[in-house]
Amino acid sequence: MTTRPPASPALLVIAHGSRDPRHAATVRALVRRVRTLRPGLRVEVGFLDFNAPAVPDALESLAADGVRDVVALPLLLTRAFHAKADVPAVLREAPAGMRIRQAGVLGPSPLLLTALEQRLYEAGLDPADKATTGVVLASAGSTDPEAIAVIADIAREWRRTGWCAVRPAFASAALPPTGRAVHLLRRTPGVRQVAVAPYVLAPGFLPDRIAQGAAEADFLGGVLGDSSFVARVLLERFDSCRRFAADFAHPPARAGHFPAGVGGALPAAG
């Protein structure tokens, strides 16, 4: 007797949302890219705010189609408040009988660094000038110290791939701002030109602020957007999450013991 393999869970990409229409358009383009890379995988999108469908509506739609197994993937680059609190909270309101596992955030990943470089080269930077170029790794910013530390770590790792220097910068909630980082790189020995690499997924208010701060830079990369490298990271996180078992349809009853929301891991019982 032949046993049929279990059906693959659906992938629900959870985006922040924005009043800027470019944000949702870019997210949907990325989702289309993921579908192209993994034919047969059902990939949907839900938004935490501003755009439709909202995450609860996306889950209801999946449930109405008979989907009972979902990997929910936060479209976030760092594990800050949205990944730690907002996403788990909305997933706990999933329809009855639906198994949901929350994947880890996208960053850090070597593929994201490749995507950043791709955007800089598309902006006109010559790869042959890498060793004399200083780069600002410009993040949206966060009040979460863990997220800020991760951006600093990424900048250090990226520097080791051949750039003359890499400095982190932030569009909000942390220092330095992009313009200040550009100024500091101009004064760094060996730097002949400065590029700004927005470490953001889609256009919006904060990416526009990064662009304003890059006025004195020689090159400004585009947002990560629907890069095939970003799409590959989504699929890596999806595949990894399938090996874990955080189930938001059946949260433990004990206080202080509930899905933590990173890669399906559970915190220790209190």
Buried (B, 14 or more C-beta within 10 A) or exposed (E): EEEEEEEBBBBBBBBBBBEBEBBBBBBBEBBBBBBEBBEEBBBBBBBBEBBEBBBBEBBBBBBEEEBBBBBBBBBBBBBBBBBBEBBBEBBEEBBEEBBBBBBBBBBBBEBBBBBBBBBBBEBEBEEEBBEEBBBBBBBBBBEBEEBBEBBBEBBEEBBEEEBBBBBBBBBBBBEBBBBBBBEBBBEEEEBEBBBBBBBBBBBBEBBBBBBEBBEEBBBBBBBBBBBBBBBBBBBBBBEBBBEBEBBBBEBEEEEEBBBBBBBBEBEEEE
